[in-house]
Amino acid sequence: MRKNETVCTINAMSFFKSKLHNGIYGHMTGYFDVAIEALEKQVPKAPVSTGREIVCPTCRTLVGSSPYCRYCGQALDTVIYSEV
Protein backbone atom coordinates (compact mmCIF):
# COMPACT_ATOMS: atom_id res chain seq x y z
CA MET A 1 0.00 0.00 0.00
CA ARG A 2 1.39 3.38 -0.96
CA LYS A 3 1.67 6.29 1.45
CA ASN A 4 -1.36 8.20 0.10
CA GLU A 5 -3.48 5.02 0.13
CA THR A 6 -2.47 4.34 3.72
CA VAL A 7 -3.36 7.88 4.81
CA CYS A 8 -6.76 7.62 3.07
CA THR A 9 -7.40 4.29 4.82
CA ILE A 10 -6.49 5.81 8.19
CA ASN A 11 -8.88 8.70 7.57
CA ALA A 12 -11.69 6.34 6.55
CA MET A 13 -11.17 4.12 9.59
CA SER A 14 -11.16 7.15 11.87
CA PHE A 15 -14.44 8.29 10.32
CA PHE A 16 -16.11 4.89 10.76
CA LYS A 17 -14.78 4.64 14.31
CA SER A 18 -16.41 7.98 15.18
CA LYS A 19 -19.74 6.69 13.80
CA LEU A 20 -19.53 3.48 15.86
CA HIS A 21 -18.68 5.22 19.11
CA ASN A 22 -22.28 5.87 20.17
CA GLY A 23 -23.95 2.94 18.41
CA ILE A 24 -24.50 -0.66 19.41
CA TYR A 25 -21.04 -1.50 18.09
CA GLY A 26 -19.29 0.97 20.38
CA HIS A 27 -17.28 -1.86 21.94
CA MET A 28 -15.47 -2.27 18.60
CA THR A 29 -13.72 1.12 18.73
CA GLY A 30 -10.70 -0.52 20.38
CA TYR A 31 -10.24 -2.70 17.31
CA PHE A 32 -10.20 0.39 15.13
CA ASP A 33 -7.57 1.97 17.40
CA VAL A 34 -5.27 -1.03 16.97
CA ALA A 35 -5.76 -1.06 13.19
CA ILE A 36 -5.17 2.68 12.89
CA GLU A 37 -2.00 2.46 15.00
CA ALA A 38 -0.66 -0.35 12.77
CA LEU A 39 -1.47 1.61 9.61
CA GLU A 40 0.20 4.76 10.97
CA LYS A 41 3.43 2.80 11.41
CA GLN A 42 3.35 1.99 7.68
CA VAL A 43 3.60 5.67 6.77
CA PRO A 44 7.35 6.40 6.54
CA LYS A 45 8.68 9.01 8.95
CA ALA A 46 12.05 10.71 8.85
CA PRO A 47 14.59 9.47 11.40
CA VAL A 48 15.64 12.03 14.00
CA SER A 49 19.25 13.09 14.34
CA THR A 50 20.35 13.69 17.93
CA GLY A 51 23.91 14.85 17.61
CA ARG A 52 25.90 11.82 16.50
CA GLU A 53 23.05 9.30 16.61
CA ILE A 54 20.07 8.67 14.37
CA VAL A 55 16.96 7.47 16.20
CA CYS A 56 13.44 6.33 15.38
CA PRO A 57 10.92 9.20 15.50
CA THR A 58 8.37 7.00 17.30
CA CYS A 59 10.28 5.11 20.01
CA ARG A 60 13.60 7.06 20.04
CA THR A 61 15.79 3.95 19.77
CA LEU A 62 18.85 3.78 17.52
CA VAL A 63 18.14 2.79 13.93
CA GLY A 64 20.34 0.88 11.54
CA SER A 65 20.17 0.62 7.78
CA SER A 66 16.79 -1.14 7.73
CA PRO A 67 13.76 0.68 6.28
CA TYR A 68 11.90 -0.22 9.52
CA CYS A 69 12.65 0.32 13.21
CA ARG A 70 13.60 -3.04 14.68
CA TYR A 71 11.91 -2.26 17.99
CA CYS A 72 8.54 -0.68 17.16
CA GLY A 73 8.17 -1.43 13.43
CA GLN A 74 7.85 2.20 12.32
CA ALA A 75 8.57 2.62 8.60
CA LEU A 76 11.51 4.97 8.09
CA ASP A 77 11.93 7.33 5.17
CA THR A 78 15.12 5.91 3.65
CA VAL A 79 15.55 8.86 1.24
CA ILE A 80 15.85 11.28 4.13
CA TYR A 81 17.81 8.69 6.13
CA SER A 82 20.56 8.59 3.51
CA GLU A 83 20.85 12.39 3.59
CA VAL A 84 21.09 12.71 7.40
C-alpha positions as CSV (number, residue, x, y, z in Angstrom):
1,M,0.0,0.0,0.0
2,R,1.4,3.4,-1.0
3,K,1.7,6.3,1.4
4,N,-1.4,8.2,0.1
5,E,-3.5,5.0,0.1
6,T,-2.5,4.3,3.7
7,V,-3.4,7.9,4.8
8,C,-6.8,7.6,3.1
9,T,-7.4,4.3,4.8
10,I,-6.5,5.8,8.2
11,N,-8.9,8.7,7.6
12,A,-11.7,6.3,6.5
13,M,-11.2,4.1,9.6
14,S,-11.2,7.2,11.9
15,F,-14.4,8.3,10.3
16,F,-16.1,4.9,10.8
17,K,-14.8,4.6,14.3
18,S,-16.4,8.0,15.2
19,K,-19.7,6.7,13.8
20,L,-19.5,3.5,15.9
21,H,-18.7,5.2,19.1
22,N,-22.3,5.9,20.2
23,G,-24.0,2.9,18.4
24,I,-24.5,-0.7,19.4
25,Y,-21.0,-1.5,18.1
26,G,-19.3,1.0,20.4
27,H,-17.3,-1.9,21.9
28,M,-15.5,-2.3,18.6
29,T,-13.7,1.1,18.7
30,G,-10.7,-0.5,20.4
31,Y,-10.2,-2.7,17.3
32,F,-10.2,0.4,15.1
33,D,-7.6,2.0,17.4
34,V,-5.3,-1.0,17.0
35,A,-5.8,-1.1,13.2
36,I,-5.2,2.7,12.9
37,E,-2.0,2.5,15.0
38,A,-0.7,-0.4,12.8
39,L,-1.5,1.6,9.6
40,E,0.2,4.8,11.0
41,K,3.4,2.8,11.4
42,Q,3.4,2.0,7.7
43,V,3.6,5.7,6.8
44,P,7.3,6.4,6.5
45,K,8.7,9.0,9.0
46,A,12.0,10.7,8.9
47,P,14.6,9.5,11.4
48,V,15.6,12.0,14.0
49,S,19.3,13.1,14.3
50,T,20.3,13.7,17.9
51,G,23.9,14.8,17.6
52,R,25.9,11.8,16.5
53,E,23.0,9.3,16.6
54,I,20.1,8.7,14.4
55,V,17.0,7.5,16.2
56,C,13.4,6.3,15.4
57,P,10.9,9.2,15.5
58,T,8.4,7.0,17.3
59,C,10.3,5.1,20.0
60,R,13.6,7.1,20.0
61,T,15.8,4.0,19.8
62,L,18.8,3.8,17.5
63,V,18.1,2.8,13.9
64,G,20.3,0.9,11.5
65,S,20.2,0.6,7.8
66,S,16.8,-1.1,7.7
67,P,13.8,0.7,6.3
68,Y,11.9,-0.2,9.5
69,C,12.7,0.3,13.2
70,R,13.6,-3.0,14.7
71,Y,11.9,-2.3,18.0
72,C,8.5,-0.7,17.2
73,G,8.2,-1.4,13.4
74,Q,7.9,2.2,12.3
75,A,8.6,2.6,8.6
76,L,11.5,5.0,8.1
77,D,11.9,7.3,5.2
78,T,15.1,5.9,3.6
79,V,15.6,8.9,1.2
80,I,15.9,11.3,4.1
81,Y,17.8,8.7,6.1
82,S,20.6,8.6,3.5
83,E,20.8,12.4,3.6
84,V,21.1,12.7,7.4
